[in-house]
Amino acid sequence: MTKFSEIINSEKPVLVDFFAEWCGPCKMMPSILSTVKSNVGDKATIIKIDVDKNPEAANAYKVQGVPTLILFKKGEVLWKQSGVVQVNELTQIINQYL
């Protein structure tokens, strides 16, 4: 299994969705993320991190609430937002860092 740190150090943008199974709004993100993925294709990576199973990753990036979306490139945080973000906005954010 690839380590989180290796994934976010990628040359291409990596969007991380920090979520929890018990979180209502988080349940809206999979369909949004799959549409965003089809919009950006292989130009960006999208992964999901369960904060209950990976508390150290959540703590490292000061994830207070879920869902929290963080966009990384070469290990750096380019953008971070809590709450549900719509397809068009997310696609636009990723595209500006390609």
Secondary structure as UniProt FT lines:
FT   HELIX           4..8
FT   STRAND          14..19
FT   TURN            21..22
FT   HELIX           25..28
FT   HELIX           29..40
FT   HELIX           41..43
FT   STRAND          45..50
FT   TURN            51..53
FT   HELIX           55..60
FT   TURN            61..62
FT   STRAND          68..73
FT   TURN            74..75
FT   STRAND          76..82
FT   HELIX           87..95
FT   TURN            96..97
//
